[in-house]
Structures are given as C-alpha cells and as structure tokens.
Amino acid sequence: MSSFWTYITGFVVLIIGLNLAAFQLGVEPSWMITGSLVLLGVGIMFAVNSTKTKDPPA
C-alpha cells in the first residue's frame, strides 16, 4: 500500500469517528455529509501534497 493510500485510509477512519460522535450528539445528517465531504477534500489535498515526489533539478 502506498503512502498516499495509507494517508487517505487514516483520514477516512478519522471522518468515520467524527461522524459517529456527531451522530451521538444529535447533529443532522445533512451537516454530517457536508462535513465529511469537506474533510475528505482536505484529506486528499494533504495526501497529495505530502506524498508527491520532488522534481529532479534541471
């Protein structure tokens, strides 16, 4: 498994945990879906930024 997929898997586990906590607190599902999509987008941006390889000098 590449570093990218490891990062994304960890972020998905975090999102699931936050959704479970929000459900226990009585947050509306529409807000949970919106928050999940935003966090998933942020996670993808961080994963790409953290795992991309540097270009060799010219």
N, C-alpha and C positions, 0 to 999 in steps of 0.2 A: 504494500500500500504506500503510495507516495505521500510526501509531506502535505501536499495540498488536500488530499482526501482525509488525512488524519486531522487536519485543522478543521475542515468542514464537518467531519463527524463529531468532533468535540463541540463545535458551535451548535449543531443540531441537538445534541444532548442538553446543552445549556438552554436552548429555546424550549425544549420539551419540559424541562424542570421549571422554567419560569411560567409556562402555560399551566402546569399543574398547580403551582402556587396561586396564580391568578384565578383559576377555577375555584380553588378553596376559599378565596376572598370574595367571590361572587362577581367578578368582572364579566361584563357582557362579552359573548363570543365574538362579536364583530371587532371589538377592540383587541381581543387576543389574536385574531387573524391578522389585523393590521400591524400589530407589534411584531408578530412572528415574521411577516414579510419584510418589514424594515430591518429587523435583526439579521435575517438571512442575507439580505443585500449587503449589509455592513460586514457580515462574516465573509462573504465572497470577496469583497474588496480587500479586506485584511489578508485573507488567504492568498490571493493573487499577489499582493504587494510583498508578503513575507516569503513566498516560495519561488518567485520568478528569478531566473538566473541573470547575472550581470552580463552585459555585452562585453566581449573582449575589446581591448584598445585597438584602434586602427593602426 
